[in-house]
Amino acid sequence: MTSDPFASPDQPAADAPATPPMGTPPPPPKSAVHLTRAAALWTALTLGFLILIVLLIFIAQNTESAEFAFLGWHWSLPLGVAILFAAVAGGLLTVAVGAVRMFQLRRAANRNLKGGV
């Protein structure tokens, strides 16, 4: 029963919880266990090791040497090692750009906290 005098007795109140139709199982209860930093770290480590295994297989299968030239330098490396080197260099470049941006944002936040412009 609702306290709304204008509500129809045939229609449930708008704030009443909806009940599932007969024969449908109730929804599972929400988990009381939340994601922790340790669980996130464990997941990241596992994913990192899986990627490392895939990279090792890639390098082992691509051992044929390839000639490379860059700004007048010429050298020969196995193809898998060269691609891994390029990926690591790209990752380091991304980390460097991100670190500079974080430094800029921290500096701006410190200025705002001190009341400066």
C-alpha positions in Angstrom: 0.0 0.0 0.0 1.2 3.5 -0.8 0.7 6.7 1.1 0.0 8.5 -2.2 -3.8 9.2 -2.3 -3.8 9.5 -6.1 -2.0 6.2 -6.8 -4.0 3.5 -8.4 -4.2 0.3 -6.4 -3.6 -1.7 -9.6 -0.2 0.0 -10.3 2.8 -0.3 -8.0 4.2 2.9 -6.6 7.1 4.5 -8.6 9.5 4.1 -5.7 8.6 0.5 -5.0 11.4 -1.9 -5.9 10.7 -3.9 -9.1 10.3 -7.6 -8.4 11.5 -10.1 -11.0 8.8 -12.1 -12.8 8.0 -15.6 -11.4 10.5 -18.3 -12.5 13.5 -15.9 -12.9 16.3 -16.5 -10.5 17.3 -13.6 -8.3 20.4 -11.6 -9.3 23.6 -12.8 -7.7 24.7 -10.9 -4.6 27.3 -8.2 -5.0 30.8 -9.3 -4.0 32.1 -8.0 -0.8 35.7 -8.4 -2.0 36.9 -5.3 -3.9 39.9 -4.9 -6.2 43.0 -4.2 -4.2 46.4 -2.8 -5.2 48.0 -6.2 -4.6 45.5 -7.9 -6.9 46.0 -5.3 -9.6 49.8 -5.7 -9.3 49.5 -9.5 -9.5 47.3 -9.1 -12.6 49.8 -6.7 -14.2 52.7 -9.0 -13.5 50.9 -12.0 -14.9 50.0 -10.0 -18.1 53.6 -8.8 -18.3 55.0 -12.3 -18.1 52.6 -13.5 -20.8 53.7 -10.7 -23.1 57.4 -11.5 -22.3 56.8 -15.1 -23.3 55.2 -14.0 -26.6 58.1 -11.7 -27.3 60.7 -14.4 -26.6 58.9 -16.7 -29.0 58.9 -14.0 -31.6 62.6 -13.3 -31.2 63.5 -17.0 -31.3 61.5 -17.4 -34.6 63.0 -14.3 -36.3 66.7 -14.8 -36.0 67.5 -14.0 -39.6 69.8 -10.9 -39.8 68.7 -7.7 -41.4 70.6 -4.7 -42.5 69.7 -1.4 -41.0 70.8 2.2 -41.8 70.0 5.3 -39.7 71.6 8.7 -40.2 74.7 7.3 -41.9 75.1 4.4 -39.5 74.9 0.9 -40.9 74.6 -2.2 -38.9 73.2 -5.7 -39.0 70.9 -7.2 -36.3 68.5 -10.2 -36.0 65.1 -9.0 -37.1 63.4 -10.0 -33.8 66.0 -8.1 -31.7 65.6 -5.0 -34.0 61.8 -5.0 -33.6 62.1 -5.5 -29.8 64.7 -2.6 -29.7 62.3 -0.4 -31.6 59.4 -1.2 -29.2 61.5 -0.6 -26.1 62.7 2.7 -27.6 59.1 3.7 -28.3 58.1 2.8 -24.8 60.9 4.8 -23.3 60.0 7.8 -25.4 56.4 7.5 -24.2 57.5 7.4 -20.6 59.8 10.4 -21.1 57.0 12.5 -22.6 54.6 11.4 -19.9 57.1 12.3 -17.1 57.5 15.8 -18.6 53.8 16.2 -18.7 53.4 15.1 -15.1 56.1 17.5 -14.0 54.2 20.3 -15.8 50.9 19.4 -14.1 52.5 19.2 -10.7 54.2 22.5 -11.1 50.9 24.1 -12.2 49.0 22.5 -9.3 51.6 23.8 -6.8 51.3 27.3 -8.3 47.5 27.2 -8.0 47.8 26.0 -4.3 50.0 29.0 -3.5 47.6 31.4 -5.2 49.9 32.4 -8.0 49.2 32.4 -11.6 
